[in-house]
Amino acid sequence: DLRIQPEEEGVKMCKAIQDWKADWQREMAPILKEQLRGEVKEELRGEVKEELRGEVTEQVTEQVTDQITKQVTESTQLFSLKNVMRNLHLTAEQAGAALGISKTDMERLVQKL
């Protein structure tokens, strides 16, 4: 007789394995979900950190560029002011007016002359 009988040892073994697998899945599902949540949170943290790093880098680059631009502009104005004063024998105010330098910039430049 080739039919499988419900009380055969192999059938009992398969049933026991299925029961064990179902129990294991019930026990492990919350643990695996928690691990997955942790991994997802960690990945999101990494992405957020990277995004913030990029934004900070961009802001710092912008600030440094602005500062360097101001310094170069000031240096150029100061150089031009000195040359015009020396070559045309003008006062700082006269040279600044001739170069079109604003009053606020002139006040700062005169202090550095």
Contacts in CASP RR format, 6 or more apart in sequence:
PFRMAT RR
TARGET T0000
AUTHOR 0000-0000-0000
METHOD contacts of the structure
MODEL  1
DLRIQPEEEGVKMCKAIQDWKADWQREMAPILKEQLRGEVKEELRGEVKE
ELRGEVTEQVTEQVTDQITKQVTESTQLFSLKNVMRNLHLTAEQAGAALG
ISKTDMERLVQKL
4 11 0 8 1.000
5 11 0 8 1.000
74 105 0 8 1.000
74 108 0 8 1.000
74 109 0 8 1.000
74 112 0 8 1.000
77 99 0 8 1.000
77 101 0 8 1.000
77 105 0 8 1.000
77 109 0 8 1.000
78 109 0 8 1.000
78 112 0 8 1.000
78 113 0 8 1.000
80 99 0 8 1.000
81 92 0 8 1.000
81 95 0 8 1.000
81 96 0 8 1.000
81 99 0 8 1.000
81 101 0 8 1.000
81 109 0 8 1.000
81 113 0 8 1.000
82 113 0 8 1.000
84 90 0 8 1.000
84 95 0 8 1.000
84 96 0 8 1.000
84 98 0 8 1.000
84 99 0 8 1.000
85 91 0 8 1.000
85 92 0 8 1.000
85 94 0 8 1.000
85 95 0 8 1.000
88 95 0 8 1.000
88 98 0 8 1.000
90 98 0 8 1.000
92 106 0 8 1.000
92 109 0 8 1.000
92 110 0 8 1.000
92 113 0 8 1.000
93 106 0 8 1.000
96 106 0 8 1.000
101 109 0 8 1.000
END
